[in-house]
Amino acid sequence: MVSVGFVLNQPSHGLGASIRPWQLIQNVAALGVETHVFTDFREDREYWWSKGVAVHTFPSMLARLRIQEPLLRFGYMISRSKTMSRVFFNRLSLDRLSRQLANEVLSFGPLVRNIDLFQGEQEIASIACLYLRVSLRRPVISDMHGLLVEELLHSGRARRGDIAYRSARSVTRRILSESDAVIVVSEEMREYLSSAFTVHRRKLVVIGNAASPMSISRVQSEKPKRVVYAGSLEFWENVDLFIKSIPLVTKRIPYAQFFVIGEGSEKRRLMSMARRIGARVTFLNTIPRKRLFDFLKDCDVGVVPSTTDITRTTASPIKVFDYMSMGLPLVCVRVGAWSRIIEENRSGLVTYADPESFAEAIVWLLEHPDKLSMYGLNGKEAVAKEHNWKEKAKMLVRTYETLSST
């Protein structure tokens, strides 16, 4: 079986960007792939070794001091700042970080020379793998979680033609042209990248996000109905839509309870807006995934508001599959492949992106408990059969086998 070296700079817990790579890593290892992870993060190392994943941490001062995660969160805040991202987001800075990351991997000497191929998660790690490709003459796979250029533009962190925009395009173009294969999360992302960067579709492999099947039973009770949003609080999530729909729902279902779980640059504004319009909603900080699933178990509807621009049309939100795995019926806006997945599997209601339509869908579900149960069971079945990490890992292994045989 092929051996794969994953290069990433995310911890195995915490930020949303960590969920995809670590779930794929664990499930690829379970399929018999010799799996190595090169990372700054020492946390949970023993756990991952017990899962058959060899975790190699860099001998850097940051790793020894164990302050990488606070720095990662600080970097995350900077990246979400319009002013600071324009200062720090440039090709030179990204290249320097990527070279440093590649050199850290190369410091393991004979170990890395015996690995068959490397996989980079997101931009910096992907560029680092391209340097490894030159040094070690090994195939490289890059896993693109989103559209960097469009995310910068739509968030206001870059303008067309400025240094951040040019740097993002340069980084994306390099990853697409020099990688042996590029993993994307949706067919829409594949079409966009193929057209915008003139890259052959055969190089772009669609492996969407997923969830782990959960063995829980949901029981209808007389308790007040709970509606939840769990995810990041950034502009593209359009949590405004959910907040604005709440007063419309409570007019018809006065005792319904509403929760927003997560962190992000929009949180303070959303809390202020909720107070201003009289939306009775409880805001909770991000909680560990196990506790989050315990919370979702007691909810009745999971919502997925969203903008409808290209960054979301091409996305594959993990929260959709988390809700489905928990048997939680969804209300989401009509955008991208993920809303089609909900419709095709009859795991929730897809609606227009206005508060009245969104509220109407929530009310309809809460007033039809038999449909709540049916949609919930449909979602669990869809995750068990198709939209789970094991099935996605099988697709990834086929990509490995194709590359290692050429």
Buried (B, 14 or more C-beta within 10 A) or exposed (E): EBBBBBBBBBBBBBBBBBBBBBBBBBBBBBBEBBBBBBBBBBBBBEEBEEBBBBBBBBEEEBBEEEEBBEEBEEBBEBBBEEEBBBEBBBBEEBBEBBEEBBBBBBBBEEBBEEBBBBBBBBBBBBBBBBBBBEBBEBBBBBBBBBBBBBBBBBBEBBEEEBBBBBBBBBBBBBBBEBBBBBBBBBBBBBBBBBEBBEBEEEBBBBBBBBBBBBEBEBEEEEEEBBBBBBBBBBBBBBBBBBBBBBBBBBEEBEEBBBBBBBBBBBBEEBBEBBEEEEBEBEBBEBBEBEEBBEBBBEBBBBBBBBBBBBBBBBBBBBBBBBBBBBBBBBBBBBBBBBBEBBBEBBBBBBBBBEBEBBBBBBBEBBEEEEBBBBBBBBBBBBBBEEBBBBBBBEBBBEBBEEBBEE
